[in-house]
Amino acid sequence: MKRRSKSSARWLKEHFADPFVQRAQSEGWRSRAVFKLEEVDRRAKLLRPGDVCLDLGAAPGAWSQYAARKVGRRGRVVATDILAMPELPGVEFVQGDFREGEVFDRVLGLLPDRQVDVLLSDMAPNLSGVDAIDQPRSMLLAELALEMAERVLKPGGHALIKVFQGSGFVELLQGTRGRFGRVKLLKPLASRSRSPEMYLLAMQFRLV
């Protein structure tokens, strides 16, 4: 049996000692990421009963799981990811790359009037540890999420998108402020301090 490296063993030890991991397991959430969304939702009242929500890069499904509980039976949650995701009550899932026409059309077909109240994106690339590689990949995913938001959000709708500070970040932020009435950058407590991730909260979408 192959032995784990010291860094891998250290990560696993930290992971299972993480209070957010322990809480997620005890409460039946699919990952600790749920507490990032929960904090933002508590502060901004992002998700409301009856909302239509689109979750990009949804697997393993914690954000969709939380959203489904918040929007309730009168609401709707559509999730998509290139990875497979086990079924969740109250969530309609499309597997595939939403940049591809066939996948995009399947997602749109599940959205009432092809519009949503809230777009969520916790998408992130597989990180290599090399900033010159990771930052452009991360920025591309944030840009794709914002482009999707502009295509499907209702006037007055909201978006919560994972971003990484670095090259291209200021331009992304400026562009977002031109399309939304309120824009904030947040670092939830469940976001590890050593991680460069932040969350772009864009509210009150404006049609231009």
Sine and cosine of phi, psi and omega as CSV:
sin_phi,cos_phi,sin_psi,cos_psi,sin_omega,cos_omega
0.00,0.00,0.74,-0.67,-0.04,-1.00
-0.94,0.34,0.74,-0.67,-0.01,-1.00
-0.99,0.15,0.59,-0.81,0.06,-1.00
-0.95,0.30,0.53,-0.85,0.10,-1.00
-0.94,0.35,0.28,-0.96,0.01,-1.00
-0.89,0.46,-0.63,0.78,-0.02,-1.00
-0.92,0.38,-0.62,0.79,0.03,-1.00
-0.91,0.41,-0.70,0.72,0.01,-1.00
-0.90,0.44,-0.62,0.79,0.02,-1.00
-0.91,0.41,-0.66,0.75,0.01,-1.00
-0.89,0.45,-0.70,0.72,-0.01,-1.00
-0.89,0.46,-0.64,0.77,0.02,-1.00
-0.89,0.45,-0.72,0.70,0.02,-1.00
-0.90,0.44,-0.65,0.76,-0.05,-1.00
-0.87,0.49,-0.77,0.64,-0.09,-1.00
-0.97,0.23,-0.26,0.97,0.10,-0.99
-1.00,0.03,-0.18,0.98,-0.03,-1.00
-0.90,0.43,0.83,-0.56,-0.02,-1.00
-0.89,0.45,-0.47,0.88,0.04,-1.00
-0.95,0.31,-0.58,0.82,0.08,-1.00
-0.90,0.43,-0.72,0.70,-0.01,-1.00
-0.89,0.46,-0.66,0.75,0.00,-1.00
-0.92,0.40,-0.67,0.74,0.01,-1.00
-0.86,0.50,-0.67,0.74,0.00,-1.00
-0.91,0.41,-0.68,0.74,-0.05,-1.00
-0.95,0.33,-0.49,0.87,-0.04,-1.00
-1.00,-0.10,-0.05,1.00,0.08,-1.00
0.99,0.13,0.38,0.92,0.07,-1.00
-1.00,0.06,0.43,-0.90,-0.07,-1.00
-0.97,0.23,-0.38,0.93,0.08,-1.00
-0.31,-0.95,0.26,-0.97,0.02,-1.00
-0.91,0.41,-0.29,0.96,-0.01,-1.00
-0.87,0.50,-0.36,0.93,-0.03,-1.00
-0.85,0.52,-0.52,0.86,-0.09,-1.00
-0.97,0.23,-0.31,0.95,0.14,-0.99
-0.93,0.36,-0.75,0.66,0.01,-1.00
-0.92,0.40,-0.66,0.76,-0.01,-1.00
-0.85,0.52,-0.69,0.72,-0.01,-1.00
-0.90,0.44,-0.72,0.70,0.01,-1.00
-0.89,0.46,-0.68,0.74,-0.01,-1.00
-0.90,0.45,-0.65,0.76,0.01,-1.00
-0.90,0.44,-0.63,0.78,-0.04,-1.00
-0.98,0.19,-0.59,0.81,-0.14,-0.99
-0.94,-0.34,-0.10,1.00,-0.08,-1.00
0.78,0.62,0.83,0.56,-0.11,-0.99
-0.96,0.29,-0.70,0.72,-0.10,-1.00
-0.94,-0.34,0.73,-0.69,-0.04,-1.00
-0.77,-0.64,0.42,-0.91,0.06,-1.00
-0.82,0.57,0.72,-0.70,0.02,-1.00
1.00,-0.01,-0.11,0.99,0.00,-1.00
-0.93,0.38,0.45,-0.89,0.20,-0.98
-0.98,-0.21,0.81,-0.59,-0.10,-0.99
-0.82,-0.58,0.68,-0.73,0.09,-1.00
-0.90,-0.44,0.83,-0.56,-0.05,-1.00
-0.92,-0.39,0.93,-0.37,0.00,-1.00
-1.00,-0.04,0.64,-0.76,-0.01,-1.00
0.89,0.45,0.72,0.69,-0.26,-0.97
-0.96,0.26,-0.51,0.86,-0.12,-0.99
-0.87,0.50,0.63,-0.78,0.13,0.99
-0.99,0.13,-0.08,1.00,0.19,-0.98
0.88,-0.48,0.11,0.99,-0.07,-1.00
-0.89,0.45,-0.65,0.76,0.00,-1.00
-0.92,0.38,-0.67,0.75,0.04,-1.00
-0.89,0.45,-0.64,0.77,0.01,-1.00
-0.86,0.50,-0.71,0.70,0.02,-1.00
-0.92,0.38,-0.72,0.70,-0.03,-1.00
-0.86,0.50,-0.66,0.75,-0.01,-1.00
-0.88,0.48,-0.62,0.79,0.03,-1.00
-0.93,0.37,-0.58,0.81,-0.05,-1.00
-0.97,0.23,-0.64,0.77,-0.05,-1.00
-0.99,0.17,-0.38,0.92,0.09,-1.00
0.94,0.33,-0.17,-0.99,-0.09,-1.00
-0.92,0.38,-0.49,0.87,0.01,-1.00
-0.98,0.21,-0.25,0.97,0.00,-1.00
-1.00,-0.09,-0.14,-0.99,-0.03,-1.00
-0.48,-0.88,0.68,-0.74,0.07,-1.00
-0.82,-0.57,0.85,-0.53,0.09,-1.00
-0.92,-0.40,0.77,-0.64,-0.05,-1.00
-0.82,-0.57,0.50,-0.86,0.04,-1.00
-0.55,-0.83,0.51,-0.86,0.02,-1.00
-0.28,-0.96,0.43,-0.90,0.10,-1.00
-0.96,0.27,-0.34,0.94,0.04,-1.00
-1.00,-0.02,0.41,-0.91,0.09,-1.00
-0.94,0.33,0.47,-0.88,0.03,-1.00
-0.64,-0.77,0.84,-0.55,0.04,-1.00
-0.83,0.55,0.50,-0.86,-0.07,-1.00
-0.86,0.51,0.59,-0.80,0.05,-1.00
-0.79,-0.61,0.69,-0.72,0.07,-1.00
-0.86,0.51,0.74,-0.68,0.06,-1.00
0.99,0.17,0.13,0.99,-0.03,-1.00
-0.83,-0.56,0.77,-0.64,0.09,-1.00
-0.98,-0.19,0.84,-0.55,-0.16,-0.99
-0.91,-0.42,0.69,-0.73,0.09,-1.00
-0.85,-0.52,0.88,-0.48,0.04,-1.00
-1.00,-0.01,0.73,-0.69,0.03,-1.00
0.59,-0.81,0.04,-1.00,0.00,-1.00
-1.00,-0.02,0.91,-0.41,-0.10,-1.00
-0.92,0.38,-0.14,0.99,0.09,-1.00
-0.96,0.26,-0.32,0.95,0.01,-1.00
-0.99,0.11,0.68,-0.73,-0.12,-0.99
-0.81,0.58,-0.69,0.72,-0.06,-1.00
-0.91,0.41,-0.66,0.75,0.01,-1.00
-0.93,0.36,-0.69,0.72,0.02,-1.00
-0.85,0.53,-0.69,0.73,-0.01,-1.00
-0.91,0.41,-0.60,0.80,0.05,-1.00
-0.91,0.42,-0.65,0.76,0.05,-1.00
-0.89,0.45,-0.76,0.65,-0.01,-1.00
-0.86,0.51,-0.59,0.81,-0.03,-1.00
-0.90,0.43,-0.34,0.94,0.01,-1.00
-1.00,-0.05,-0.14,0.99,-0.05,-1.00
-1.00,-0.08,0.84,-0.54,0.05,-1.00
-0.85,0.53,0.81,-0.59,-0.02,-1.00
0.85,0.53,0.29,0.96,0.01,-1.00
0.84,0.54,0.53,0.85,-0.01,-1.00
-0.70,-0.72,0.49,-0.87,0.00,-1.00
-0.76,-0.65,0.38,-0.92,0.07,-1.00
-1.00,0.06,-0.60,0.80,-0.08,-1.00
-0.67,-0.74,0.78,-0.62,0.13,-0.99
-0.94,-0.33,0.76,-0.65,0.03,-1.00
-0.89,-0.45,0.62,-0.78,0.09,-1.00
-0.54,-0.84,0.92,-0.39,0.12,-0.99
-0.95,-0.31,0.45,0.89,-0.06,-1.00
-0.92,0.40,0.63,-0.78,0.08,-1.00
-0.48,-0.88,0.56,-0.83,0.03,-1.00
-0.98,0.22,0.22,-0.98,0.19,-0.98
-0.94,0.35,0.91,-0.42,-0.12,-0.99
-0.98,0.18,0.70,-0.72,0.01,-1.00
-1.00,-0.09,-0.29,0.96,-0.10,-0.99
1.00,0.00,-0.05,1.00,0.03,-1.00
-0.96,-0.27,0.93,-0.38,-0.12,-0.99
-0.85,0.52,-0.61,0.79,-0.04,-1.00
-0.90,0.44,-0.37,0.93,0.05,-1.00
-0.99,-0.10,-0.72,0.70,-0.13,-0.99
-0.94,0.34,-0.65,0.76,-0.08,-1.00
-0.89,0.45,-0.74,0.67,0.05,-1.00
-0.87,0.49,-0.61,0.79,0.03,-1.00
-0.90,0.44,-0.69,0.72,0.00,-1.00
-0.91,0.42,-0.67,0.74,-0.02,-1.00
-0.91,0.41,-0.61,0.79,0.02,-1.00
-0.87,0.50,-0.69,0.72,-0.01,-1.00
-0.91,0.42,-0.64,0.77,0.04,-1.00
-0.90,0.43,-0.66,0.75,0.02,-1.00
-0.90,0.44,-0.64,0.77,0.04,-1.00
-0.90,0.44,-0.65,0.76,0.02,-1.00
-0.90,0.44,-0.67,0.75,0.02,-1.00
-0.92,0.39,-0.63,0.78,0.06,-1.00
-0.88,0.47,-0.66,0.75,0.04,-1.00
-0.90,0.43,-0.66,0.75,0.02,-1.00
-0.84,0.54,-0.69,0.73,-0.02,-1.00
-0.92,0.38,-0.40,0.92,-0.01,-1.00
-1.00,0.09,-0.50,0.86,-0.17,-0.99
-0.88,-0.48,-0.26,0.96,-0.06,-1.00
-0.94,0.33,0.62,-0.78,0.17,-0.99
-0.95,0.31,0.43,-0.90,0.16,-0.99
-0.82,0.57,0.76,-0.65,-0.06,-1.00
1.00,0.03,-0.03,1.00,-0.02,-1.00
-0.96,0.28,0.16,-0.99,-0.10,-0.99
-0.80,-0.60,0.38,-0.92,0.06,-1.00
-0.66,-0.75,0.61,-0.79,0.11,-0.99
-0.80,-0.60,0.89,-0.45,-0.17,-0.98
-0.74,-0.67,0.76,-0.66,0.09,-1.00
-0.94,0.35,0.71,-0.70,0.04,-1.00
-0.71,-0.71,0.33,-0.94,0.07,-1.00
-0.82,-0.58,0.80,-0.61,-0.01,-1.00
-0.94,0.35,0.66,-0.75,-0.02,-1.00
0.39,-0.92,-0.37,-0.93,-0.02,-1.00
-0.83,0.56,0.78,-0.63,0.03,-1.00
1.00,0.00,-0.17,0.99,-0.08,-1.00
-0.92,0.38,-0.71,0.71,-0.03,-1.00
-0.88,0.48,-0.68,0.74,0.01,-1.00
-0.90,0.44,-0.64,0.77,0.04,-1.00
-0.88,0.47,-0.70,0.72,-0.02,-1.00
-0.90,0.44,-0.69,0.73,0.01,-1.00
-0.90,0.44,-0.67,0.74,0.02,-1.00
-0.89,0.45,-0.61,0.79,0.01,-1.00
-0.91,0.41,-0.65,0.76,-0.02,-1.00
-0.91,0.42,-0.38,0.93,0.05,-1.00
-0.97,0.22,-0.25,0.97,-0.07,-1.00
-0.91,-0.42,-0.20,0.98,-0.05,-1.00
-0.80,-0.60,0.54,-0.84,-0.01,-1.00
-0.95,0.31,-0.54,0.84,-0.01,-1.00
-0.71,-0.70,0.76,-0.65,0.01,-1.00
-0.72,-0.69,0.78,-0.63,0.02,-1.00
-0.73,-0.69,0.44,-0.90,0.16,-0.99
-0.95,-0.33,0.77,-0.64,-0.07,-1.00
-0.79,-0.62,0.52,-0.85,0.09,-1.00
-0.79,-0.61,1.00,0.00,-0.03,-1.00
-0.87,0.49,0.42,-0.91,-0.01,-1.00
-0.86,0.50,-0.53,0.84,-0.02,-1.00
-0.97,0.24,-0.16,0.99,0.09,-1.00
-0.99,0.15,0.87,-0.50,-0.10,-1.00
-0.86,0.51,0.66,-0.75,-0.11,-0.99
-0.88,0.48,-0.52,0.85,-0.03,-1.00
-0.99,0.16,-0.17,0.99,0.00,-1.00
-0.99,0.15,0.67,-0.74,0.05,-1.00
-0.98,0.19,0.03,1.00,-0.05,-1.00
-0.94,0.34,0.55,-0.83,0.19,-0.98
-0.66,-0.75,0.10,-0.99,0.00,-1.00
-0.84,-0.55,0.80,-0.60,0.01,-1.00
-1.00,-0.02,0.92,-0.38,0.03,-1.00
-0.98,-0.20,0.94,-0.35,-0.04,-1.00
-0.90,-0.44,0.89,-0.46,-0.10,-0.99
-0.86,-0.51,0.41,-0.91,0.04,-1.00
0.89,0.46,0.91,0.41,0.02,-1.00
-0.87,0.49,0.68,-0.73,-0.01,-1.00
-0.89,-0.46,0.76,-0.65,0.13,-0.99
-0.97,0.25,0.74,-0.67,-0.02,-1.00
-0.97,-0.22,0.00,0.00,0.00,0.00
